[in-house]
Amino acid sequence: MLVVERLSHTFRNGNEYTSVLQDIDFHIKKGEIVALLGSSGSGKSTLLNLMAGLMKPTEGSIRIAGKAIETMNENKLAEFRRVHIGFIFQSYELIPHLTVRENIELPLVFQGISSKVRKDRALELLQQVGISGKSELFPSQLSGGQQQRVSIARSLITMPTVVFADEPTGNLDTKTETEIIDLLIGLNEQFGLTFVIVTHEHEVAKRTQRILQLKDGYLIDGNSKAGDED
């Protein structure tokens, strides 16, 4: 479902070149929940941006749902992301002047979906992420964990091919972190959704089905199962 082959990336600053990813290869199957684990500077954020089509790789290929995204122009990439890719952010990225329901509906607005369908789908997702009574509140009226649940619901509103979660528990306390990871695992099991969770926390990574570990721009382990690192 998601295939990365011979992927390398180099940043240029004037006449200087900095290599951040080297010869990365891995496959992620439909319905997997996978951790992309690495410390700061490992290259995981760059890899996430490449997989999400926010940057083009220096070398190599990224295929999602059979489409080579590195060959797409910006317009095609934007349309592809709207349909196939969901995002969950560490800082939630909710729009403060929109209600919870309106924030969740937003991706469907850009797809031209009717207001009734948008509302019904948003309310259904709010129930599935455990905050069904919060639809008409604003983000500032929610706790951090509740805001992240809204972000998760928004990422699922289009039923994307893959959801990228960028340090989704980075701003949360330990108890809430556990609740959010439990929620992602439950959604994965219930709907067969594919998740790639980017994290520097080994405890988060161990909750997933498989760990892709980066170090200094290299994939040093792409086959670890949950619990293998104990």
N, C-alpha and C positions, 0 to 999 in steps of 0.2 A: 504493500500500500504506500509506504514511504521508503524510497530507495536513494541512498547517498553513495556515489561511486567516485573514487579517486579525487576526492574534493580537497583542494588546497586554496588558501587565500592569503594574499599579501597586501598590506597597506603601504601606500607611497606617501612620503612627506618630503617634497622637493626631490633631491637626488638620492634620498635614503629609502630603503625598502625594509619593511618589517614583516616577517612571516609569522602568521598567527595560527594557521591550520595547515597540517601536512598530511596529504594522502589518506583522507578519512573514508572508510568504507563501512556501511552497515545497512541492514534492512529492518524495517518495523512492519509487523503484520497488522492487518485490520483487527481492531479490537484489543490490541495490546495496550498496557499502561507501562510506560518505560521512563526511567529516570536518566537524565543527562547530568552526570555528576562531575563537578570539578571546582577547584578553588579559584579565587580571583586570579585572573591572568591565564587561565587554562585554555581559553578560547571558546568556552561554552556560549557566551553571549553572542559572539560573532557567528557561531554555528547556528544558533537560534535565528538570528536575523537573516542568514542565508536560506535556511529551510522555510522561513516565512515569506521569502521573496522580497525582503526589504533591502537586500543587497544582492549583487551578482558575484559569483565566485570567480577567482582568478583562473582556476582550472577545475574540471570535473563536472559532474552532473547531479541534479536533484530532481527526482521524479515523485510526484504526488498524484495518486489516482491515475497513474499511467502517463501523466503530462510532465514534460521536461520544463520546469519553471524558469530555468536560466535562459531559455531561448525566447521567452515572452517579452513583449514591449510593456511599457508602464501601464497602458490602458488594459491590456489583457491580464496583466498581473493583478491589477486592482479588482477586476471582475472575478478572477479566479479566487482571490482571497475572500471576497464577499460570500462566495458559495462554499468553498472548501475548507477554509481555515477559521478557527476560533482562537481567541486570545484571552488568557487570564493573567492579569498584571499584579506585581507585588504591591503596587500603590493603588490598586483598584481601578483608577482612571474613570471614575463615574462623573457625569456632568452634574454639577451641584444644583442648577436651577431646574432640572428635570426630576420628576418623581421616580421612585424605584421602578414602577411599571414602565414608565416612558424610557428610562435608561435601558431596560431589557429589550424593549420593542425596537430600539433605534436601528439595529442592523437590518430589520425587515422594512423600515421606512425607505432605506436606500434601494431595496429590491422592489419597491412599488406594491407591497402587499397591503391589502385593505385593512382599515383600522380595526374592524371587528376580529379578523383573523389574528392580527397582531396582539390585541388585548387578550383574546382567549389563550393564545399560546404563552404569553407572558405570565398570566395568572396560573396556568398549569405548571410552568417551570418554577414559579415561586413556591408552589406547594411541594414540588419535588426536591427543592433545595432547603425546605424547612422554615420558610419565613412568609407563609401565605397571608398573614395579617398585616404585612408592611407595604402593600402595593402603592398606597398614596402618600407615603412619607417621603422625605427628601434624604439624600445620603448623609447629611450632617446630623440627622436624627437617629442614625444607626451606629452600632458598635463596629469595630474593625472587622470582626468575624462576620457580622451581618452584611457589611459592605462587600466582603469577599464573596459571600454567597450570591449577592446580586451580580457581581462580576462573572461568576461561574454561570449563572442563569443566562446572562447576556451572551456569553461565549457559545451557548448551546442553541440559541434561538433559531439559527439557520440549519441546525443539524449538520454541522460541518464534517468533512472527511477526517480531519485531525484537529485536536485542540492542543495548543502550545501554552503551557503554564510556566510563566517566568518568575521563579522564586515565590510561589503563591502563598507561602506561609512566613515570608521574611519579616513581615510587620506584626506578627501575631504572637501571643503568649503560648506556652507549651500546651495548655489544655485546648485552646482554640485551634492550634496547629493540628493536633490530633483529630479534632472534629472535622476540619476541612479536608484532611487527607482521607479520613473515613468516608466523607461525602464523595470525593472524586473516585475512590475505589468502588463505592456503591453505584455511582452513575455508570462507571465502566462495566460493572457486572450486569446491571439492569438493562442497559441499552446497547452494549457492545461498542461503546465509543472508544476511539483511539486517543490516548493522552501521551504527550511528551512533557514531563515535568523537569524543568531546569532547576537545579538546586546545588548548593554547596554543603548541604546537611546530609550526613550519612544516615541518620535516623529516618529522614524522609525518604531517601533513596531505597532503603531496605524494605519499605512498605510496598514498593512497586513489583511488577513481575520480572523486570530485567533492568540491569544497570549498564549504561554506556558511560565509561569513565574517561575523562580527558585530563591530560597533564602536559603542560607546555606545548599545546597545539597538536598533540598526538592522541589518537584513540588507543589507550593502553589496555582496555578491557571492554569488550562488547558483548560478553556472554554471561556475565554474573547474574545469577538468579537471586531473588530476595533471600537474605539471610546468609549468603555465601561468604560475606566478609567478616563474619564473627570470628 
